Every structure is written in structure tokens, then in C-alpha cells.
Amino acid sequence: MREPILKAVANPPKIFWGPFLPTMLNLGIQFPIMFMFMGAFDVNPLWFIISIVSVHLAIIGLGARDPHISAMIQAYGQYRLKSTNLYKEKGDKFAP
């Protein structure tokens, strides 16, 4: 096997030392909420920055324990697809 493939598998992508997907979810959720609260209620953004940094530190801890957490989240999202049964039965049946 070529080295770039092994390197990509062994070292998943990171942003600011945290796993890619949880870090982007953290920033993608907390930044819009911060701007909405700043505009609507005139809240000091320092509280949100403290929250963003503390959650990011927790994400870094999770990433250090399990570096492939982004791939696990993506696999869980693909696994939880609902199937339609051809016959009336209880539960999910993946084959007729």
C-alpha cells in the first residue's frame, strides 16, 4: 500500500487539535446562537467564547481518547436509515 492512504487512515483530519466533525458541529451551532443573542438581547460575547472554548477542550479530550470519532458519527448516521417492510411485521427487516 502507498503511504498517503495509510497516513489518512491512521491520522484522521483535525481542526485546532480536535476531531473534524464534532469541532465543526460545535462551531456551527454556537456561533449563530452567539450572534443571535448579541443582536437580540445585547449579551456580552465573552460568555459564548468561554463556552465555545470549554466545549472544544472537551472535544479535544474525546478526540484524544478516540481519534476516529468523526467516522463513527458518520457511520451511525448511515446506519440509522429506516427501511420499509414489504410485509406487515414488527421491527426493521432489511430483506423480504
C-alpha positions in Angstrom: 0.0 0.0 0.0 1.0 3.5 -0.6 1.9 5.8 2.4 -0.7 8.5 1.8 -3.5 6.0 2.2 -2.1 4.7 5.5 -1.4 8.2 6.8 -5.0 9.3 6.0 -6.4 6.2 7.8 -4.0 6.5 10.8 -4.4 10.2 11.2 -8.0 11.5 10.7 -8.4 15.2 10.0 -8.3 17.6 12.9 -9.2 21.3 13.4 -7.4 23.1 16.3 -6.4 19.7 17.7 -10.0 18.4 17.8 -11.7 15.8 15.5 -13.2 17.4 12.4 -16.9 16.7 12.6 -17.5 17.4 16.3 -15.4 20.6 16.1 -17.4 21.9 13.1 -20.7 21.0 14.8 -19.6 22.9 17.9 -18.7 26.0 15.9 -21.6 25.7 13.5 -24.1 25.6 16.4 -22.6 28.0 18.9 -21.5 30.9 16.6 -25.0 31.5 15.1 -26.6 31.3 18.6 -23.9 33.8 19.9 -24.7 36.3 17.1 -28.4 36.0 17.6 -28.1 36.6 21.3 -25.8 39.5 20.7 -28.2 41.1 18.2 -31.5 40.4 20.1 -30.6 40.6 23.7 -27.3 42.6 23.7 -25.4 39.8 25.5 -21.7 40.0 26.1 -20.0 37.6 23.6 -17.3 36.7 26.2 -19.7 34.2 27.8 -20.1 32.5 24.5 -16.4 32.5 23.8 -15.8 30.8 27.2 -18.5 28.2 26.3 -17.0 27.6 22.8 -13.5 27.1 24.2 -14.7 24.8 27.1 -16.7 22.6 24.8 -13.8 22.5 22.4 -11.5 21.3 25.2 -14.0 18.5 25.9 -14.0 17.6 22.2 -10.2 17.5 22.2 -10.3 15.1 25.2 -12.8 12.9 23.3 -10.6 13.0 20.2 -7.5 12.0 22.2 -9.4 9.0 23.6 -10.9 8.0 20.3 -9.4 9.7 17.2 -11.9 8.2 14.8 -15.0 9.7 16.4 -15.9 11.6 13.2 -16.0 8.4 11.2 -18.1 6.8 13.9 -20.6 9.7 13.8 -20.9 9.4 10.1 -21.3 5.6 10.2 -24.0 5.9 12.8 -25.9 8.4 10.6 -25.8 6.0 7.7 -26.8 3.0 9.8 -29.9 4.6 11.3 -31.8 4.8 8.0 -35.3 3.5 8.3 -36.3 0.7 5.9 -39.8 0.0 4.6 -41.0 -3.5 5.1 -42.8 -5.3 2.2 -44.9 -7.3 4.7 -46.5 -6.1 7.9 -44.1 -7.2 10.7 -42.7 -5.7 13.8 -39.2 -4.2 13.6 -36.9 -3.3 10.6 -36.4 -6.0 8.1 -33.6 -5.4 5.6 -34.6 -8.3 3.3 -38.1 -9.5 2.3 
